[in-house]
Amino acid sequence: MLERIPAKLKLVVAGNHDRTLDQERENERQEEENDLQECKEGNEIMRGELAREAGVQYLEEGVSEWEVGNGARLRIYSSPYTPEFCGWGWAYKRDEDRFNGEGERAEGIKGVEGAVRIPSWGDVNGERGVDVDMVDSREKHAGCKSLMRALQRARPRLFCCGHIHEAHGAEVVEWKNEGGEKFAEMGERRKVEDKWPEIERLEIEYGKETLMVNASIMDLSYRPTNKPWFLEIDLPRAEGVEA
């Protein structure tokens, strides 16, 4: 499927269902030799020659920078991790914060050794998990408070996630930061309507607004009924590219 997508660069982030890609989880469990072998083979596929030939780049937790082929540069923070639930893969505890650094975490919340902090800049945050209070539910919020805290600090152009199937949709969030606070409060929220095939142009003010997208294809019954999102965003020019 990924090979057939007509794009030169395809950035892929794992998630809680991709348990056989979670090497740390499989090493801890070691229940069956077959599981370890599947994990090894899965990682080899996602990082191997066939994936590269198809334009697929498998992203782990961290920051990466890409030239997208039109003279623009994309900086992205990616993470496959979500709060622990029912033994799925890529999990962290609710009292752990993978996204903020020392002095940035909420009281009583601890950091995770080896985790990569979301930087206080960025074009795109690509996550499996969702932040709390936005694109995380229709009725009851199921997102991560620590991730939300990191977004209040980083305020990227675009935040894209999945995971909570029933919260498929998008909205533009305004950040209230008149006093230059490190963690901006959430202000006005504008829901983005699905008007396809009509194209809707959104004016996003970088550093003051973020487009939040829950791009879950599956619905609550695990049927692929939700439409994918097609987005175009303005990006900085790559280094060495003339105007």
N, C-alpha and C positions, 0 to 999 in steps of 0.2 A: 504493500500500500504506500509506504513512504517513498519508494522508488518512483511510483507513478505520479507523484505530486510535481507539477511543472514549476519548480523553483530551483534556482542554482544552489541556494544555501538553505538547509533544513536543520534547525536546531531542536534537539529532542531532549526532554527532561523526563526521567522516570517518576514513578509514584508508588503509592502504597500497594497497588495491585501487582506491581513488578517485583515481587518478592525474590524471584530467581536472579535479579540483578543486584540485590543487596548482599554484598559479600560479608559485611560485618554481622548481619543477622544470621546468615547461614553458618558462619564460623562459630558463633555462640551456640547455636542449636545443635548442629552436627547430629541430627536425628537419623538421617539416611544418607548413605554415600551418593545415591542418585541425585539428591538435592544439591550437594556440593558440585557434582559434575555438571548439572544443569546450570548452576550459577556461573561456573567457569566458562561453559560454552556460550551462555547468553552474553556475558561481558565481552568475549572474543568477537562475537557477531557485531555487537553495537560499536566496537572500537576497530573493527577489522577493515580489510580492503574493500569488501562488497559495500559496506556502509559508506565508505569514503567515495567510491565510484558513483554511488547514488546521491551524493551531495549531503549525506546525513552526518551531522556532528553531534555526538552524544555528550551532553553537558552534565557534569557533576556539580556538587555544591561549590560555589565560588564565583569569581568575576572573570569574564572573558571579553575580548574585543574582536570584532569582525569587520572586514570590508565586504560590503554587500553587493559589489559588482557595478554600481552606478556612480562611484565616486564618494559614497557616504560611508560613515563609520558607525557601527552599532556597538554600544557597551551594554552588557547584560549581566545581571546577577541571577544565578539559577540555583534552585534547591529542590531535591526530590522529597524533602522531609515534611511530615505532618505529625500532629499530636498522636500519641499511641491510642490504638483502638482495635480491639479484637485480634491482636497478634499479627496485624498486617506488617508489611515491610516499611523501611525508611521511617521509623518512628522515634519520637522523643517524648520524654515525660512532660506533664503539664507544668511542673515547677522548673523546667529547663528553658533556656532562651538561647537559640542558635544564631539569632539575627542581630543582637546588640552586643557591644563591647563592655569592658569594665567601666563602671560609672554611668552606664546608659540603661542598665536593666532595672526593672521594677523591684521594689523591696520584697525580699523573701524569694526571689527568683535567682537561680544559679546559672552560670555559663556551662558550656559543653566543650571539653577539650578537643581541639582539632576543628571545631566549627568555624565557618568563615562569616564574619560580620558583614551585613549589608552596608556598603559605603554610603557616605552622605553626598552622593551624586548619582547620576545614572540615567540612561535612556529607558531601559526596560528592566523590570523585575519579572522573571519567569519562574513561577512556583507551582508545585503540586498543591500545596496547602493554601488556605485562604485566611485573610485577616478577620478579626471579629468585627461584627456590625456592618460589614459591607460585602456584597456578593457571597454571603456565607449561609444564607437560609431564606426560606419564605416565611417561616413563623418563629422558629427558635434558632438563635445564633449558635453556630458550631465552630467558629473560627478560632484563631490563636491570638491572644492578647499581646504576646511578645512580638509577633509579626506586625500587628497593627502599630505597636509602639515604634518599630523600626521604620515603617512607612511614614509615620508622623515626623520622623527625623529626616529621612532621605528624600521624600516627596518626588519620586521619579515621574517621567512623562507618562509611562504606561506600566500598569501592574496587571499581569495576566496569570490566571490560575485555573484550576479545575476542581476536582475532588468532591465538592458538595453539588451533586447532580441537579437537585431541584432548584438551585440558585442561579442557573444559567441566565446570563444577561450582562448588561453593562451600565455604568453610570460615571459621570464626571463629578469628582469630589474637589471642593475648594478647601484650601488650607488657610486658617486664620493665624497669621504670624506677624502681626503689626509691630510687636515689641522685639522681634528678632529672637524669639524663644527657640531653644533647641528642638523641642517637641511641639509642633503646631497642633492646635485644636482643629477638629473637623468642622467646616462651615456648611455652606449650601451644597446640596446634592442634586444633580440633574440626571434623571433617567434617560438612557439612550434607547430610542425606539428602533425596532427592527423594521426598516422600510425597504428592504431589498425587493426589487433590483434598483430602486432609487438610492442614490448615494447621499449620505448626510455628512456635511462638512462641520467639524467641531473645532472651535478655536480654544486650544489648551495653552494656558499661560504657564510656561515652564517654571517650576519651583513654587508655584502658587496653586496649581491644579494637577490632578492625576486622573487619567482615564483608567477606571477599574473594569476589568473584563473577566467574567467567569465563562470559560469556553468549553464547559463540559458537553460532550456529544451525547453521552448516555443520560437517560432520564432516571427517575427514582426506581424504576423497574428494570434497569440495566438494558434498556432498548435504545439503539442509536437514533433517537428522534429529534434531538436538539440540533439546530443549524450551526455550522462552523462560522466563525467571524472572519471577515476579510478587512484588514486595516491597512491604511497607509499613514505613516507618520513622518514628520520632518526630522532629519537627523543631521548632526554636524558633518562637515566635510572631512574625509580621511586625510591624514597627514601626507603632505606632498602633492595633493590634488589641487590644481589651480581652479579659480572660479570661472 
